[in-house]
Amino acid sequence: MIPAVRRRDAEGGGLTAEWRALREQVRLEAGRRFAAGEKTAVIAKELRVSERLVERWRRAWREGGPPVGGLNGAS
Protein backbone atom coordinates (compact mmCIF):
# COMPACT_ATOMS: atom_id res chain seq x y z
CA MET A 1 0.00 0.00 0.00
CA ILE A 2 2.81 2.45 0.84
CA PRO A 3 5.33 3.07 -1.92
CA ALA A 4 8.88 2.19 -0.96
CA VAL A 5 10.23 5.57 -2.04
CA ARG A 6 8.75 8.95 -1.22
CA ARG A 7 9.04 11.50 -3.99
CA ARG A 8 9.30 15.20 -3.35
CA ASP A 9 7.63 17.93 -5.36
CA ALA A 10 9.56 19.77 -8.09
CA GLU A 11 10.96 22.31 -5.63
CA GLY A 12 11.97 19.61 -3.18
CA GLY A 13 10.09 21.37 -0.40
CA GLY A 14 7.57 18.75 0.58
CA LEU A 15 5.64 15.66 -0.29
CA THR A 16 3.83 15.44 -3.60
CA ALA A 17 0.06 15.76 -3.64
CA GLU A 18 -0.10 12.09 -4.60
CA TRP A 19 1.92 11.08 -1.52
CA ARG A 20 -0.15 13.32 0.80
CA ALA A 21 -3.36 11.71 -0.52
CA LEU A 22 -1.95 8.22 0.00
CA ARG A 23 -0.80 9.10 3.51
CA GLU A 24 -4.30 10.34 4.34
CA GLN A 25 -5.85 7.13 3.00
CA VAL A 26 -3.58 5.08 5.24
CA ARG A 27 -4.55 7.12 8.31
CA LEU A 28 -8.25 6.80 7.54
CA GLU A 29 -7.90 3.06 7.04
CA ALA A 30 -6.20 2.86 10.43
CA GLY A 31 -9.17 4.71 11.97
CA ARG A 32 -11.61 2.20 10.47
CA ARG A 33 -9.53 -0.63 11.88
CA PHE A 34 -9.46 0.99 15.34
CA ALA A 35 -13.25 1.12 15.28
CA ALA A 36 -13.31 -2.58 14.33
CA GLY A 37 -11.12 -3.39 17.33
CA GLU A 38 -8.04 -4.59 15.44
CA LYS A 39 -4.75 -4.85 17.31
CA THR A 40 -2.01 -2.28 16.79
CA ALA A 41 0.54 -4.85 15.59
CA VAL A 42 -1.83 -6.21 12.94
CA ILE A 43 -2.67 -2.72 11.65
CA ALA A 44 0.98 -1.72 11.52
CA LYS A 45 2.03 -4.84 9.65
CA GLU A 46 -0.77 -4.69 7.10
CA LEU A 47 -0.42 -0.96 6.47
CA ARG A 48 3.39 -1.22 6.44
CA VAL A 49 4.00 1.43 9.09
CA SER A 50 5.58 1.27 12.54
CA GLU A 51 3.64 0.16 15.59
CA ARG A 52 4.69 3.37 17.28
CA LEU A 53 3.02 5.42 14.55
CA VAL A 54 -0.16 3.35 14.80
CA GLU A 55 -0.13 3.89 18.58
CA ARG A 56 0.05 7.67 18.00
CA TRP A 57 -2.82 7.50 15.55
CA ARG A 58 -4.88 5.34 17.97
CA ARG A 59 -4.27 7.77 20.84
CA ALA A 60 -5.51 10.68 18.70
CA TRP A 61 -8.49 8.61 17.56
CA ARG A 62 -9.43 7.77 21.17
CA GLU A 63 -9.31 11.47 22.06
CA GLY A 64 -12.02 12.10 19.48
CA GLY A 65 -10.05 13.21 16.51
CA PRO A 66 -8.98 11.55 13.31
CA PRO A 67 -5.66 9.72 13.33
CA VAL A 68 -2.92 12.31 13.06
CA GLY A 69 0.82 12.34 12.65
CA GLY A 70 2.62 11.57 9.50
CA LEU A 71 4.43 8.79 7.85
CA ASN A 72 7.25 11.29 7.57
CA GLY A 73 7.10 12.79 11.05
CA ALA A 74 4.29 14.97 12.35
CA SER A 75 2.05 16.57 9.81
C-alpha positions in Angstrom: 0.0 0.0 0.0 2.8 2.4 0.8 5.3 3.1 -1.9 8.9 2.2 -1.0 10.2 5.6 -2.0 8.8 8.9 -1.2 9.0 11.5 -4.0 9.3 15.2 -3.4 7.6 17.9 -5.4 9.6 19.8 -8.1 11.0 22.3 -5.6 12.0 19.6 -3.2 10.1 21.4 -0.4 7.6 18.7 0.6 5.6 15.7 -0.3 3.8 15.4 -3.6 0.1 15.8 -3.6 -0.1 12.1 -4.6 1.9 11.1 -1.5 -0.2 13.3 0.8 -3.4 11.7 -0.5 -1.9 8.2 0.0 -0.8 9.1 3.5 -4.3 10.3 4.3 -5.9 7.1 3.0 -3.6 5.1 5.2 -4.6 7.1 8.3 -8.2 6.8 7.5 -7.9 3.1 7.0 -6.2 2.9 10.4 -9.2 4.7 12.0 -11.6 2.2 10.5 -9.5 -0.6 11.9 -9.5 1.0 15.3 -13.2 1.1 15.3 -13.3 -2.6 14.3 -11.1 -3.4 17.3 -8.0 -4.6 15.4 -4.8 -4.9 17.3 -2.0 -2.3 16.8 0.5 -4.8 15.6 -1.8 -6.2 12.9 -2.7 -2.7 11.7 1.0 -1.7 11.5 2.0 -4.8 9.6 -0.8 -4.7 7.1 -0.4 -1.0 6.5 3.4 -1.2 6.4 4.0 1.4 9.1 5.6 1.3 12.5 3.6 0.2 15.6 4.7 3.4 17.3 3.0 5.4 14.5 -0.2 3.3 14.8 -0.1 3.9 18.6 0.0 7.7 18.0 -2.8 7.5 15.6 -4.9 5.3 18.0 -4.3 7.8 20.8 -5.5 10.7 18.7 -8.5 8.6 17.6 -9.4 7.8 21.2 -9.3 11.5 22.1 -12.0 12.1 19.5 -10.0 13.2 16.5 -9.0 11.5 13.3 -5.7 9.7 13.3 -2.9 12.3 13.1 0.8 12.3 12.6 2.6 11.6 9.5 4.4 8.8 7.8 7.2 11.3 7.6 7.1 12.8 11.0 4.3 15.0 12.4 2.0 16.6 9.8 
